Amino acid sequence: AVVSTQKYADFLSSTYDRSKIKVRSTYDDRCLQSAMSQLSGLYYVENVTERFESSLPWHPIPVHTVSKEEDILLGDGNCPHYNTMENALINSTYVKGVFNSYGDLLPYLEEKAGLPPGSLRHFGKCYDLQNTLYLEQLNGYSSPTWLNDTLRDVLLNCMELGIKEMSANQQLRRLRIGMLLYRIKNQIKDVIHHNTTTGKEAVFYSAHDTDVAAFLSGLGVYNNILPPFASCVILELHNSTSSNSTSSNSTTSGDYSVRLLYQNNTQVDDPSDSSVP
């Protein structure tokens, strides 16, 4: 939460107020944990009387989620039409050609990883295997003796191809991130129109690296590099007429704009600006 606390110290409330923020996560444990960790750092409880436990500078903050099958906001919600288009893409001449270009390397990986033949011709399986191997390496476990840099590159290339192709056309982009963009648009409108019931000071979404990539790709600003852990996309709503943004009685005719920032390096304090086409 270093970026949020330092960058938005003069904007975000210093203490948690349920009317000012909302947090939404996918159903996965690691996404829920990321959201809770972010909130723990964002709302450090200095005042002992406000603490959940006097010796712990923390209090619980709700994180909302739904099941994977119902989640049309963060993910595809198991959309039949999206699945059909994904299968068509996997079986397209172009994608088959890319997979075939690796010769015996994919069957070799499947054999060594204990996967059924043909498994790695699916983008999701490439991601799962590459991610597992990467996490093992990150946590100090020895890599399998059969794994080398060439095989790592093959997995990474297949995974990145999948991320790129899943946003290859307008229909795929609409199915993948359309509902999230629609929700964000409505949240922005609520703030502009001073809807105190639904307009929030900040809304947080906790999802996967592939979701971040799909979001950036859908907006036309993806750099084709899989987002590392703890990456985040920030959308800021700006009003050039400061009086309009501070008075509850003001009009909504100010000049509003949205600024997109992308943080993909926890060693750098300031996220980078991105211009949406």
C-alpha positions as CSV (number, residue, x, y, z in Angstrom):
1,A,0.0,0.0,0.0
2,V,3.1,2.3,-0.2
3,V,1.9,3.8,-3.5
4,S,-1.6,4.6,-2.2
5,T,-0.6,5.9,1.2
6,Q,2.1,8.2,-0.1
7,K,0.5,9.3,-3.4
8,Y,-3.0,9.9,-2.0
9,A,-2.3,10.9,1.5
10,D,-4.1,14.3,0.9
11,F,-7.0,12.7,-0.8
12,L,-8.0,9.4,0.9
13,S,-9.5,9.6,4.4
14,S,-6.9,8.7,7.1
15,T,-9.4,6.3,8.8
16,Y,-11.7,3.8,7.3
17,D,-15.3,5.0,6.5
18,R,-17.6,2.4,4.9
19,S,-19.4,5.1,3.0
20,K,-16.3,6.3,1.2
21,I,-14.7,3.1,-0.2
22,K,-15.7,-0.2,-1.6
23,V,-13.5,-3.3,-2.2
24,R,-14.3,-6.1,-4.6
25,S,-12.2,-9.2,-5.2
26,T,-12.4,-12.4,-7.2
27,Y,-13.2,-15.5,-5.3
28,D,-9.6,-16.7,-5.2
29,D,-7.9,-16.8,-1.8
30,R,-4.7,-15.0,-3.1
31,C,-6.8,-12.1,-4.5
32,L,-8.7,-11.8,-1.2
33,Q,-5.5,-11.9,0.7
34,S,-4.0,-9.1,-1.6
35,A,-7.0,-6.9,-1.0
36,M,-6.9,-7.4,2.8
37,S,-3.1,-6.7,2.8
38,Q,-3.6,-3.5,0.8
39,L,-6.3,-2.3,3.2
40,S,-4.2,-3.2,6.3
41,G,-1.4,-0.9,5.0
42,L,-3.8,1.7,3.7
43,Y,-5.7,2.2,6.9
44,Y,-3.1,1.9,9.6
45,V,-4.9,2.5,12.9
46,E,-2.9,4.9,15.0
47,N,-5.6,5.6,17.7
48,V,-5.7,2.7,20.2
49,T,-9.4,3.3,20.9
50,E,-10.2,2.7,17.2
51,R,-8.4,-0.6,17.0
52,F,-10.0,-4.0,16.8
53,E,-7.5,-5.2,19.4
54,S,-5.5,-2.6,21.4
55,S,-2.1,-4.2,20.6
56,L,-2.9,-4.6,16.9
57,P,-2.9,-1.4,14.7
58,W,-5.7,-2.8,12.5
59,H,-9.4,-3.3,12.2
60,P,-11.4,-5.5,9.8
61,I,-12.5,-4.0,6.5
62,P,-15.0,-5.9,4.4
63,V,-13.9,-7.3,1.0
64,H,-16.8,-8.3,-1.3
65,T,-16.7,-11.2,-3.7
66,V,-18.9,-13.7,-5.6
67,S,-18.4,-17.2,-6.9
68,K,-16.3,-17.7,-10.0
69,E,-19.4,-18.8,-12.0
70,E,-21.3,-15.7,-11.1
71,D,-18.4,-13.2,-11.5
72,I,-19.0,-11.3,-14.7
73,L,-17.1,-8.3,-13.4
74,L,-13.6,-9.7,-12.8
75,G,-13.2,-12.5,-15.3
76,D,-15.5,-14.0,-17.9
77,G,-18.0,-15.5,-15.5
78,N,-17.9,-18.7,-17.4
79,C,-19.6,-17.0,-20.4
80,P,-20.7,-19.6,-23.0
81,H,-20.2,-17.2,-25.9
82,Y,-16.7,-16.2,-24.6
83,N,-15.8,-19.8,-24.2
84,T,-16.9,-20.6,-27.8
85,M,-14.9,-17.7,-29.1
86,E,-11.8,-18.8,-27.1
87,N,-12.1,-22.3,-28.5
88,A,-12.4,-21.0,-32.0
89,L,-9.3,-18.9,-31.4
90,I,-7.3,-21.8,-30.0
91,N,-8.2,-23.8,-33.1
92,S,-7.4,-21.0,-35.6
93,T,-4.8,-21.5,-38.2
94,Y,-2.6,-18.8,-36.7
95,V,-2.6,-20.1,-33.2
96,K,-2.1,-23.7,-34.3
97,G,0.8,-22.5,-36.4
98,V,2.5,-20.9,-33.4
99,F,2.0,-24.1,-31.3
100,N,3.3,-26.3,-34.2
101,S,6.4,-24.1,-34.5
102,Y,7.6,-25.4,-31.2
103,G,7.9,-28.9,-32.6
104,D,8.4,-31.5,-29.9
105,L,8.9,-29.0,-27.1
106,L,5.3,-28.9,-26.0
107,P,4.8,-32.7,-26.0
108,Y,8.1,-32.9,-24.1
109,L,6.8,-30.4,-21.5
110,E,3.5,-32.3,-21.1
111,E,5.3,-35.6,-20.6
112,K,7.7,-34.2,-18.0
113,A,5.0,-32.2,-16.2
114,G,2.6,-35.2,-16.1
115,L,0.0,-33.5,-18.3
116,P,-2.3,-35.2,-20.8
117,P,-1.2,-34.9,-24.4
118,G,-2.4,-31.7,-26.0
119,S,-2.9,-29.9,-22.7
120,L,-0.4,-27.1,-23.4
121,R,-2.3,-26.2,-26.6
122,H,-4.7,-24.4,-24.3
123,F,-3.6,-21.0,-23.0
124,G,-4.9,-21.6,-19.5
125,K,-2.8,-24.7,-19.1
126,C,0.3,-22.9,-20.3
127,Y,-0.3,-20.2,-17.7
128,D,-0.9,-22.7,-14.9
129,L,2.3,-24.6,-15.6
130,Q,4.5,-21.5,-16.1
131,N,3.1,-19.8,-13.0
132,T,3.7,-22.9,-10.9
133,L,7.3,-23.2,-12.0
134,Y,7.8,-19.5,-11.5
135,L,6.4,-19.6,-8.0
136,E,8.6,-22.5,-7.0
137,Q,11.6,-20.6,-8.3
138,L,10.6,-17.4,-6.5
139,N,10.2,-19.3,-3.2
140,G,13.6,-20.9,-3.4
141,Y,12.6,-24.4,-4.5
142,S,14.9,-26.3,-6.9
143,S,13.7,-26.3,-10.5
144,P,13.1,-29.7,-12.1
145,T,16.2,-31.1,-13.8
146,W,14.5,-31.2,-17.2
147,L,13.6,-27.5,-17.1
148,N,15.8,-25.1,-19.0
149,D,15.6,-21.5,-20.2
150,T,14.4,-22.6,-23.6
151,L,11.4,-24.4,-22.1
152,R,10.7,-21.5,-19.8
153,D,10.6,-19.2,-22.8
154,V,8.3,-21.5,-24.7
155,L,5.8,-21.5,-21.8
156,L,6.1,-17.7,-21.3
157,N,5.6,-17.1,-25.1
158,C,2.5,-19.3,-25.2
159,M,1.0,-17.6,-22.2
160,E,1.6,-14.1,-23.5
161,L,0.2,-15.1,-26.9
162,G,-3.0,-16.2,-25.1
163,I,-3.3,-12.9,-23.2
164,K,-2.8,-11.0,-26.4
165,E,-5.2,-13.1,-28.5
166,M,-7.9,-13.0,-25.8
167,S,-8.3,-9.3,-26.6
168,A,-7.7,-9.6,-30.3
169,N,-11.0,-8.1,-31.4
170,Q,-13.7,-5.8,-30.2
171,Q,-16.1,-8.5,-29.3
172,L,-13.6,-10.4,-27.2
173,R,-12.7,-7.1,-25.4
174,R,-16.3,-6.3,-24.7
175,L,-16.9,-9.8,-23.2
176,R,-13.7,-9.7,-21.2
177,I,-13.7,-6.2,-19.7
178,G,-16.9,-4.6,-20.8
179,M,-18.8,-5.2,-17.6
180,L,-16.0,-3.8,-15.5
181,L,-15.6,-0.7,-17.7
182,Y,-19.4,-0.2,-17.5
183,R,-19.3,-0.4,-13.7
184,I,-16.3,2.0,-13.6
185,K,-18.2,4.4,-15.9
186,N,-21.2,4.4,-13.7
187,Q,-19.1,4.9,-10.5
188,I,-17.4,7.9,-12.2
189,K,-20.8,9.4,-13.1
190,D,-22.0,8.9,-9.5
191,V,-19.1,10.9,-8.2
192,I,-19.6,13.7,-10.8
193,H,-23.3,13.9,-9.9
194,H,-22.5,13.8,-6.2
195,N,-24.5,10.7,-5.6
196,T,-23.5,10.2,-2.0
197,T,-25.2,6.8,-1.8
198,T,-23.1,5.1,-4.5
199,G,-20.4,7.6,-5.3
200,K,-17.2,6.5,-3.4
201,E,-13.9,8.2,-2.6
202,A,-12.2,5.1,-3.9
203,V,-13.1,1.7,-5.3
204,F,-10.6,-1.1,-5.2
205,Y,-10.6,-4.2,-7.4
206,S,-8.4,-7.2,-6.6
207,A,-7.9,-9.7,-9.4
208,H,-5.2,-11.6,-11.3
209,D,-2.2,-10.7,-13.4
210,T,-4.2,-11.9,-16.5
211,D,-7.1,-9.6,-15.6
212,V,-4.7,-6.6,-15.4
213,A,-3.3,-7.6,-18.7
214,A,-6.7,-8.0,-20.3
215,F,-7.9,-4.6,-18.9
216,L,-4.8,-2.8,-20.3
217,S,-5.1,-4.7,-23.6
218,G,-8.7,-3.8,-23.9
219,L,-7.8,-0.1,-23.5
220,G,-5.1,-0.4,-26.1
221,V,-2.2,0.3,-23.7
222,Y,-0.9,-3.2,-22.9
223,N,2.9,-3.5,-23.3
224,N,2.8,-7.3,-23.9
225,I,4.7,-8.0,-20.7
226,L,2.8,-10.1,-18.2
227,P,2.1,-7.9,-15.1
228,P,4.3,-9.0,-12.2
229,F,2.9,-9.6,-8.7
230,A,1.5,-6.5,-6.9
231,S,0.9,-4.6,-10.2
232,C,-2.0,-2.2,-10.3
233,V,-3.9,0.0,-12.6
234,I,-5.1,3.3,-11.2
235,L,-7.8,5.5,-12.7
236,E,-8.0,9.0,-11.3
237,L,-11.0,11.3,-11.9
238,H,-9.9,14.9,-12.3
239,N,-12.0,18.1,-12.3
240,S,-10.3,21.2,-13.6
241,T,-12.8,23.4,-11.7
242,S,-11.8,22.7,-8.1
243,S,-14.9,24.4,-6.7
244,N,-17.1,21.9,-8.5
245,S,-15.3,19.0,-6.9
246,T,-15.5,20.2,-3.3
247,S,-19.0,21.6,-3.0
248,S,-22.0,19.3,-2.6
249,N,-24.1,22.0,-4.1
250,S,-22.0,22.6,-7.2
251,T,-23.0,21.9,-10.8
252,T,-21.6,19.0,-12.8
253,S,-20.6,21.1,-15.8
254,G,-16.9,21.1,-14.9
255,D,-14.2,19.8,-17.3
256,Y,-13.7,16.2,-16.1
257,S,-11.0,13.9,-17.3
258,V,-9.7,10.4,-16.3
259,R,-6.0,9.7,-15.9
260,L,-4.7,6.2,-16.2
261,L,-1.6,5.1,-14.3
262,Y,0.1,1.7,-14.3
263,Q,2.3,0.5,-11.5
264,N,4.3,-2.6,-12.4
265,N,7.4,-2.2,-10.3
266,T,7.2,-2.1,-6.5
267,Q,10.7,-0.7,-6.4
268,V,9.5,2.5,-8.1
269,D,7.5,5.0,-6.1
270,D,5.5,6.6,-8.9
271,P,3.4,4.7,-11.4
272,S,3.7,5.5,-15.1
273,D,1.2,7.5,-17.1
274,S,-0.6,5.8,-20.0
275,S,-2.5,7.5,-22.8
276,V,-5.6,5.7,-23.8
277,P,-6.1,5.7,-27.6
